[in-house]
Amino acid sequence: MATTNDRKKGVFKSLDWPIIIIYIALLGLGWMSVCGASYDFDQGRNFFDFNTRSGMQIVWIGTSFLLASLVLSVDERIFDAFAYVLYIGFLLLLLATPFLAHDIKGSLSWIKVGSFSIQPAEFAKFATALCVAKYMGSNDFNIQKWWQFATACALILVPMALIILQKETGSALVYLAFFLMFYREGMPGSILFAGVSAVILFVVGVRFAEEPLWGMHIISLGKFLVMLLILIFTVAMMWVYTDRRSPVVRILLNGTVLTLAALLFSKYVIPFDITWMQLVLCVGIVVYLVYLAFHHQMLRYAYIALFAAGALTLHYSADHLLNHTLQAHQRTRIRVLLGMEDDPRGVGYNVIQAKIAIGSGGLRGKGFLNGTQTKLKYVPEQETDFIFCTVGEEEGFLGCAVVLMLFLFLILRLIHLAERQPYASARIYGYCVLSIFLFHVFINVGMVLGLTPVIGIPLPFFSYGGSSLWGFTLLLFIFLRMDAGRNRFIHNR
């Protein structure tokens, strides 16, 4: 019978050391970035002073190593056994957080524990991933059954809603990354397409809402483009997901002719808002699709009709969502990102200063502690959400490329590990982990470069703070422990 020491040696040998090496490298580079971002000329190079952020980051890194060691010492089956318990426990904690938290810059997500604060939302990610993996990893789960898929979605949306109640929209949006895992596990591509289409329609409708079409101020370019895109997207879905080509050709031909004729009539004969004609056309297409669904007994036509109707609903509710649902600062961030207004002293200030910092670094950077934008504190939140600008200023394009390559290797390696798992639950958890990392890196770097909205999420292993570092460490090393235990399945066959 194998002893405890034998099992520990087996886990040690089975660990994926390439990922651990990348983890250590990212922590090291992240600590150097915190040193650079928090450096104060008056205090000198007291990087190991626990009264400084660089010193405290050493504490968070050290405790992260202890946390990783603890996770690796636990039997991986424990995580599966207590997945639901952890999930419910964190749901209760998230529910209680707004009542226990102190208001920090409008956020109610931080709970004071002694001399430091923790953010439960960062830890709820691994608990949600474990719960979803356990539920979807069961033998009777089938993502094609809508009630089971809906249940899995609910497991993700519930903590997301509780985090929104804490006024932490950015942390809540991270949970959308789980839908990448759904796609890997067999979610229809039409759902992913519908999600992407919704983003495109919202952006186009909002961005061009106030611009005229072809010099005709009576017609909104945004509305015209959205209606045209709904027609194109609907036809595309019919072409891909149905076998009959005649309805596709009929809708495309009639839609094109009617739109073009109305546009020319409005331009050269009698000016009128042709988007009303487009609305009637889209409604007619929905009705026609419902007729096809009943006539040919094909549910896919009904789904496509639902997509078109949903797209219309989204378009006509976008204005209410933007101007009456979102908070003022969120609305301004979207408008600034889309180039609809300038706010160089307000919302746009962070991004402008971050771009200046990154651009000033050039190819090789200014060198460690030689940055001016970051050392003179021009960039707000430069130790946390905007820490990537420190990498750009001090290490330049080459340093940024190295960091992004390390994250790319991490994501690709996680995909490799996830695909070799013998258990479905371990594979699903692995894809949850890599999806969360991918979302964080893409959005964080994108918002520093002005490519994505500023939603305030940390860069994994770089941003200052214990909660995010511990949360990412738990996510990663639980999966590494699952991967190390895969040999148990092989030996038991």
DRENTIGU-111832 format. One line per 8 residues: number of its first residue (from 0); their letters; for each residue x, y, z of C-alpha. Coordinates in Angstrom, 3 decimals, decimal comma, always signed. Layout:
N
NUM	A	X:Y:Z; ...
// end
This chain:
493
0	MATTNDRK	+0,000:+0,000:+0,000; +1,363:+3,420:-0,967; +2,344:+5,671:+1,934; +1,599:+9,368:+2,222; +5,202:+10,207:+1,298; +4,963:+7,983:-1,778; +1,810:+9,783:-2,880; +3,454:+13,166:-2,367
8	KGVFKSLD	+6,453:+12,065:-4,424; +4,084:+10,856:-7,134; +2,286:+14,206:-7,186; +5,627:+16,040:-7,304; +6,774:+14,004:-10,308; +3,431:+14,366:-12,083; +3,250:+18,143:-11,765; +3,384:+20,125:-14,977
16	WPIIIIYI	+6,610:+22,016:-14,395; +6,432:+24,200:-17,536; +3,341:+25,910:-16,103; +4,963:+26,280:-12,683; +8,025:+27,870:-14,308; +5,778:+30,299:-16,206; +3,915:+31,026:-12,953; +7,160:+31,863:-11,134
24	ALLGLGWM	+8,393:+33,982:-14,059; +5,152:+35,980:-14,132; +5,309:+36,506:-10,372; +8,899:+37,754:-10,642; +8,122:+40,132:-13,491; +4,964:+41,219:-11,726; +6,875:+42,065:-8,545; +9,381:+44,126:-10,539
32	SVCGASYD	+6,467:+45,982:-12,140; +4,934:+46,694:-8,721; +8,325:+48,000:-7,596; +8,473:+50,294:-10,608; +4,864:+51,447:-10,340; +4,998:+52,192:-6,607; +8,536:+53,603:-6,496; +8,855:+56,925:-4,676
40	FDQGRNFF	+11,928:+59,099:-5,172; +11,697:+60,373:-1,590; +11,627:+56,923:+0,023; +14,444:+55,418:-2,031; +14,753:+51,785:-3,024; +13,126:+50,230:+0,041; +11,605:+47,429:-1,960; +11,613:+44,976:+0,949
48	DFNTRSGM	+10,043:+47,352:+3,446; +6,662:+45,944:+4,437; +5,316:+49,481:+4,678; +5,642:+49,798:+0,904; +3,527:+48,104:-1,754; +6,531:+46,281:-3,173; +7,266:+44,877:+0,287; +3,680:+43,825:+0,850
56	QIVWIGTS	+3,618:+42,207:-2,580; +6,440:+39,945:-1,375; +4,153:+38,893:+1,449; +1,344:+38,121:-0,997; +3,735:+36,174:-3,232; +5,134:+34,207:-0,285; +1,688:+33,324:+1,008; +0,687:+32,361:-2,531
64	FLLASLVL	+3,497:+29,797:-2,580; +2,229:+28,442:+0,741; -1,315:+28,338:-0,643; -0,118:+26,514:-3,757; +1,768:+23,972:-1,615; -1,327:+23,399:+0,494; -3,484:+22,811:-2,594; -0,962:+20,341:-4,025
72	SVDERIFD	-0,906:+18,393:-0,748; -4,670:+17,771:-0,884; -6,167:+14,787:-2,672; -7,722:+16,119:-5,872; -10,933:+14,184:-5,161; -11,567:+16,495:-2,204; -12,207:+19,407:-4,559; -14,853:+17,421:-6,408
80	AFAYVLYI	-16,457:+16,189:-3,182; -16,808:+19,692:-1,699; -17,523:+21,597:-4,939; -21,171:+22,297:-4,122; -20,369:+23,161:-0,498; -17,731:+25,693:-1,572; -20,078:+27,172:-4,145; -22,945:+27,664:-1,696
88	GFLLLLLA	-20,550:+29,014:+0,930; -19,188:+31,658:-1,421; -22,688:+32,561:-2,603; -23,620:+33,306:+0,999; -20,420:+35,302:+1,434; -21,087:+37,290:-1,737; -24,628:+37,949:-0,522; -23,337:+39,232:+2,817
96	TPFLAHDI	-20,443:+41,260:+1,394; -22,378:+44,506:+0,655; -23,510:+44,563:+4,291; -20,015:+43,890:+5,689; -17,904:+45,855:+3,214; -16,617:+49,394:+3,460; -17,295:+51,759:+0,578; -14,056:+52,006:-1,438
104	KGSLSWIK	-14,421:+54,331:-4,449; -18,079:+53,381:-4,763; -17,434:+49,627:-4,518; -18,882:+47,448:-1,758; -16,757:+44,373:-2,493; -13,969:+44,574:+0,097; -14,261:+43,070:+3,588; -11,900:+44,325:+6,261
112	VGSFSIQP	-10,000:+41,536:+8,059; -7,589:+42,905:+10,610; -5,107:+45,241:+8,963; -5,936:+44,229:+5,386; -8,956:+43,680:+3,159; -10,079:+40,756:+1,014; -12,343:+40,670:-2,017; -14,580:+37,553:-1,959
120	AEFAKFAT	-15,416:+37,965:-5,652; -11,853:+36,923:-6,550; -12,213:+33,622:-4,687; -15,724:+32,908:-5,927; -14,269:+32,238:-9,387; -12,602:+28,958:-8,441; -15,640:+27,854:-6,408; -17,945:+28,555:-9,364
128	ALCVAKYM	-15,590:+26,746:-11,740; -15,501:+23,685:-9,447; -19,289:+23,648:-9,120; -19,909:+23,986:-12,864; -17,271:+21,325:-13,591; -18,865:+18,889:-11,133; -22,356:+19,457:-12,513; -21,366:+19,236:-16,170
136	GSNDFNIQ	-18,958:+16,372:-15,540; -21,691:+14,019:-14,380; -22,506:+11,100:-16,653; -26,078:+12,154:-17,354; -25,254:+15,746:-18,346; -25,989:+16,691:-21,945; -25,455:+20,298:-22,991; -27,910:+19,784:-25,856
144	KWWQFATA	-30,737:+19,427:-23,320; -31,867:+22,990:-22,765; -32,842:+22,575:-19,084; -29,422:+21,186:-18,192; -27,671:+23,913:-20,165; -29,900:+26,521:-18,497; -28,977:+25,124:-15,070; -25,274:+25,369:-15,873
152	CALILVPM	-25,784:+28,969:-17,024; -27,658:+29,740:-13,806; -24,723:+28,470:-11,737; -22,633:+31,183:-13,409; -25,190:+33,989:-13,537; -26,115:+33,831:-9,831; -22,663:+34,818:-8,477; -22,392:+37,287:-11,347
160	ALIILQKE	-25,606:+39,000:-10,201; -24,451:+39,067:-6,566; -21,189:+40,732:-7,585; -23,100:+43,354:-9,579; -24,959:+44,173:-6,367; -21,549:+45,018:-4,895; -21,149:+47,630:-7,672; -18,306:+45,604:-9,186
168	TGSALVYL	-19,430:+45,344:-12,789; -15,925:+44,534:-14,052; -15,478:+41,533:-11,754; -18,966:+40,331:-12,689; -18,265:+40,475:-16,422; -15,348:+38,057:-15,939; -17,909:+35,292:-15,487; -18,886:+35,648:-19,144
176	AFFLMFYR	-15,588:+33,870:-19,874; -17,245:+30,607:-18,822; -19,159:+30,629:-22,102; -15,899:+29,828:-23,907; -15,849:+26,601:-21,915; -19,475:+25,937:-22,894; -18,485:+26,219:-26,549; -15,708:+23,628:-26,066
184	EGMPGSIL	-18,160:+21,290:-24,355; -20,628:+21,324:-27,249; -22,639:+24,513:-26,906; -24,105:+25,308:-30,344; -22,052:+27,820:-32,243; -25,243:+29,756:-32,915; -25,345:+30,841:-29,267; -21,794:+32,156:-29,435
192	FAGVSAVI	-22,645:+33,853:-32,735; -25,724:+35,441:-31,148; -23,607:+36,802:-28,311; -21,025:+38,308:-30,649; -23,789:+39,713:-32,839; -25,405:+41,376:-29,828; -22,146:+43,180:-29,023; -21,724:+44,292:-32,645
200	LFVVGVRF	-25,311:+45,552:-32,904; -25,044:+47,439:-29,617; -21,744:+49,097:-30,550; -22,826:+50,039:-34,073; -26,218:+51,311:-32,912; -24,751:+53,449:-30,129; -21,692:+54,684:-32,028; -23,526:+55,926:-35,130
208	AEEPLWGM	-26,903:+56,779:-33,585; -26,412:+60,524:-33,935; -24,842:+60,498:-37,418; -26,975:+61,024:-40,550; -27,117:+58,587:-43,441; -25,924:+59,910:-46,795; -26,420:+63,508:-45,691; -30,086:+62,871:-44,806
216	HIISLGKF	-30,524:+64,033:-41,208; -33,933:+62,411:-41,014; -32,284:+58,961:-41,110; -29,959:+57,706:-38,367; -26,917:+55,916:-39,744; -26,827:+53,748:-36,612; -30,409:+52,534:-36,996; -29,944:+51,901:-40,717
224	LVMLLILI	-26,776:+49,834:-40,173; -28,293:+47,828:-37,311; -31,358:+46,913:-39,354; -29,143:+45,977:-42,275; -26,933:+43,842:-40,018; -29,966:+42,064:-38,549; -31,001:+41,148:-42,091; -27,486:+39,937:-42,953
232	FTVAMMWV	-27,034:+37,971:-39,710; -30,449:+36,324:-40,075; -29,726:+35,277:-43,651; -26,301:+33,963:-42,606; -27,849:+31,812:-39,856; -30,424:+30,432:-42,288; -27,672:+29,561:-44,770; -25,575:+27,748:-42,141
240	YTDRRSPV	-28,227:+26,050:-40,027; -30,904:+25,106:-42,584; -30,811:+23,004:-45,744; -33,388:+24,885:-47,819; -31,831:+27,572:-50,010; -34,943:+29,069:-51,624; -36,137:+30,922:-48,453; -32,623:+32,308:-47,998
248	VRILLNGT	-32,468:+33,631:-51,555; -36,010:+34,993:-51,292; -35,311:+36,951:-48,087; -31,951:+38,230:-49,294; -33,248:+39,332:-52,690; -36,420:+40,992:-51,409; -34,611:+42,647:-48,522; -31,892:+44,058:-50,780
256	VLTLAALL	-34,319:+45,357:-53,407; -36,688:+46,959:-50,880; -33,881:+48,589:-48,898; -32,150:+49,976:-51,970; -35,419:+51,214:-53,493; -36,463:+52,931:-50,249; -33,030:+54,523:-49,901; -33,097:+55,967:-53,429
264	FSKYVIPF	-36,716:+57,113:-53,077; -35,932:+58,902:-49,817; -32,821:+60,524:-51,285; -34,189:+61,748:-54,594; -38,013:+61,823:-54,336; -39,636:+62,261:-50,925; -37,411:+62,222:-47,833; -38,636:+59,826:-45,151
272	DITWMQLV	-37,117:+57,690:-42,409; -36,503:+54,385:-44,180; -35,605:+52,649:-40,905; -39,360:+52,255:-40,333; -39,545:+50,325:-43,585; -36,577:+48,258:-42,450; -38,349:+47,545:-39,160; -41,438:+46,330:-41,026
280	LCVGIVVY	-39,175:+44,196:-43,220; -37,457:+42,616:-40,196; -40,782:+41,934:-38,489; -42,015:+40,376:-41,715; -38,947:+38,126:-41,798; -39,661:+37,004:-38,228; -43,243:+36,147:-39,140; -42,053:+34,328:-42,268
288	LVYLAFHH	-39,563:+32,283:-40,243; -42,261:+31,295:-37,751; -44,429:+30,197:-40,706; -41,541:+28,092:-42,072; -41,014:+26,530:-38,637; -44,635:+25,316:-38,506; -44,911:+24,466:-42,205; -41,748:+22,364:-42,390
296	QMLRYAYI	-41,819:+21,238:-38,745; -38,275:+22,559:-38,279; -37,445:+24,055:-34,895; -34,330:+25,734:-36,298; -36,445:+28,277:-38,137; -38,089:+29,181:-34,838; -34,670:+29,653:-33,202; -33,569:+31,949:-36,032
304	ALFAAGAL	-36,832:+33,900:-35,696; -36,110:+34,224:-31,975; -32,626:+35,535:-32,792; -34,028:+38,194:-35,156; -36,719:+39,242:-32,675; -34,139:+39,396:-29,887; -31,841:+41,527:-32,032; -34,665:+43,993:-32,675
312	TLHYSADH	-35,497:+44,109:-28,968; -31,852:+44,727:-28,094; -31,603:+47,541:-30,621; -34,668:+49,401:-29,345; -33,663:+48,911:-25,695; -30,012:+49,956:-26,184; -30,791:+53,640:-25,672; -32,617:+52,920:-22,406
320	LLNHTLQA	-29,806:+50,624:-21,268; -27,133:+53,214:-22,030; -28,851:+56,343:-20,746; -31,068:+55,056:-17,938; -29,605:+51,771:-16,652; -25,843:+52,303:-16,667; -24,284:+54,683:-14,190; -22,952:+58,017:-15,419
328	HQRTRIRV	-19,277:+57,009:-15,265; -19,988:+53,735:-17,077; -21,901:+55,579:-19,784; -19,054:+58,063:-20,198; -16,494:+55,261:-20,452; -18,432:+53,668:-23,300; -18,851:+56,953:-25,138; -15,164:+57,802:-24,744
336	LLGMEDDP	-14,109:+54,329:-25,907; -16,318:+54,573:-28,993; -14,951:+58,021:-29,823; -18,287:+59,755:-29,272; -16,857:+62,283:-26,838; -13,586:+63,410:-25,286; -12,977:+63,470:-21,565; -9,216:+64,012:-21,176
344	RGVGYNVI	-9,534:+65,236:-17,593; -12,060:+62,661:-16,468; -12,770:+59,104:-17,593; -10,364:+59,316:-20,527; -7,478:+60,552:-18,384; -6,308:+57,098:-17,265; -6,179:+55,691:-20,779; -4,489:+58,767:-22,233
352	QAKIAIGS	-1,735:+58,707:-19,614; -1,327:+54,931:-19,975; -0,903:+55,293:-23,744; +1,684:+58,035:-23,215; +3,579:+55,834:-20,750; +3,610:+52,812:-23,066; +4,469:+54,867:-26,129; +7,332:+56,624:-24,374
360	GGLRGKGF	+8,978:+53,279:-23,682; +9,781:+52,741:-27,338; +11,390:+49,472:-28,391; +13,570:+48,683:-25,369; +12,075:+50,880:-22,684; +13,611:+53,453:-20,373; +14,954:+50,883:-17,932; +13,990:+49,768:-14,449
368	LNGTQTKL	+12,784:+52,733:-12,330; +13,575:+55,203:-15,117; +10,033:+55,830:-16,278; +8,668:+59,338:-15,935; +4,912:+58,900:-16,391; +4,733:+56,201:-13,727; +7,340:+57,600:-11,330; +5,670:+61,002:-11,334
376	KYVPEQET	+2,292:+59,324:-10,725; +0,588:+60,588:-13,857; -1,167:+57,232:-14,318; -3,868:+56,501:-11,694; -4,172:+52,916:-10,410; -0,787:+52,136:-11,980; +0,010:+49,440:-9,385; -3,263:+47,597:-9,983
384	DFIFCTVG	-5,504:+47,885:-13,043; -3,020:+49,875:-15,183; +0,195:+48,107:-14,206; +0,844:+46,998:-17,792; +1,762:+50,589:-18,675; +4,727:+50,261:-16,288; +5,932:+47,271:-18,290; +5,618:+49,275:-21,495
392	EEEGFLGC	+7,414:+52,349:-20,185; +10,299:+50,603:-18,430; +10,761:+47,519:-20,617; +9,421:+48,835:-23,920; +7,837:+46,877:-26,747; +10,207:+43,953:-26,195; +9,262:+43,687:-22,527; +5,563:+43,820:-23,355
400	AVVLMLFL	+6,083:+41,120:-25,994; +7,842:+38,870:-23,464; +5,012:+39,258:-20,941; +2,315:+38,589:-23,545; +4,242:+35,572:-24,871; +4,415:+34,139:-21,356; +0,662:+34,508:-21,015; +0,216:+32,936:-24,462
408	FLILRLIH	+2,370:+29,950:-23,463; +0,359:+29,646:-20,246; -2,971:+29,580:-22,131; -1,709:+27,098:-24,736; -0,241:+24,847:-22,062; -3,503:+24,921:-20,118; -5,358:+23,865:-23,273; -2,934:+20,940:-23,638
416	LAERQPYA	-3,445:+19,909:-20,019; -7,221:+20,230:-20,250; -7,381:+18,027:-23,342; -5,404:+15,220:-21,723; -7,674:+14,899:-18,691; -9,320:+11,478:-18,330; -12,259:+12,915:-16,385; -14,776:+15,292:-17,945
424	SARIYGYC	-15,006:+17,390:-14,768; -11,228:+18,008:-14,743; -11,270:+18,971:-18,424; -14,183:+21,349:-17,862; -12,486:+22,931:-14,861; -9,304:+23,362:-16,918; -11,196:+25,217:-19,633; -12,843:+27,400:-16,990
432	VLSIFLFH	-9,398:+28,343:-15,683; -7,873:+29,166:-19,058; -11,000:+31,104:-20,105; -10,771:+33,290:-17,000; -7,054:+33,943:-17,554; -7,661:+34,735:-21,225; -10,470:+37,170:-20,377; -8,393:+38,980:-17,758
440	VFINVGMV	-5,339:+39,371:-19,987; -7,320:+40,418:-23,063; -9,487:+42,991:-21,271; -6,775:+44,373:-18,963; -4,195:+44,895:-21,706; -6,933:+46,106:-24,057; -8,175:+48,781:-21,653; -4,620:+50,038:-21,036
448	LGLTPVIG	-4,213:+50,393:-24,818; -7,656:+51,981:-25,184; -9,082:+49,033:-27,126; -11,589:+47,796:-24,546; -13,715:+49,557:-21,899; -12,086:+50,408:-18,571; -13,876:+47,956:-16,285; -11,262:+47,640:-13,553
456	IPLPFFSY	-10,005:+44,057:-13,538; -6,435:+43,033:-12,557; -3,698:+41,594:-14,737; -3,008:+38,062:-13,400; +0,143:+37,810:-11,238; +1,080:+41,437:-11,992; -1,466:+43,708:-10,342; -0,803:+44,548:-6,713
464	GGSSLWGF	-2,968:+42,864:-4,107; -3,424:+39,654:-2,187; -6,996:+38,772:-3,131; -6,390:+38,656:-6,878; -3,044:+36,865:-6,500; -4,467:+34,243:-4,144; -7,542:+33,818:-6,331; -5,483:+33,212:-9,471
472	TLLLFIFL	-3,138:+30,888:-7,571; -6,063:+28,802:-6,304; -7,562:+28,617:-9,788; -4,303:+27,464:-11,348; -2,985:+25,063:-8,732; -6,273:+23,261:-8,162; -6,140:+22,384:-11,846; -2,467:+21,398:-11,591
480	RMDAGRNR	-3,402:+19,094:-8,697; -6,191:+17,564:-10,809; -3,739:+17,057:-13,662; -1,190:+15,461:-11,342; -3,841:+12,974:-10,219; -4,721:+11,847:-13,726; -2,319:+8,904:-13,347; -4,701:+7,452:-10,771
488	FIHNR	-7,229:+6,893:-13,568; -4,605:+5,242:-15,782; -3,402:+2,915:-13,019; -6,938:+1,956:-12,038; -7,968:+0,916:-15,550
// end
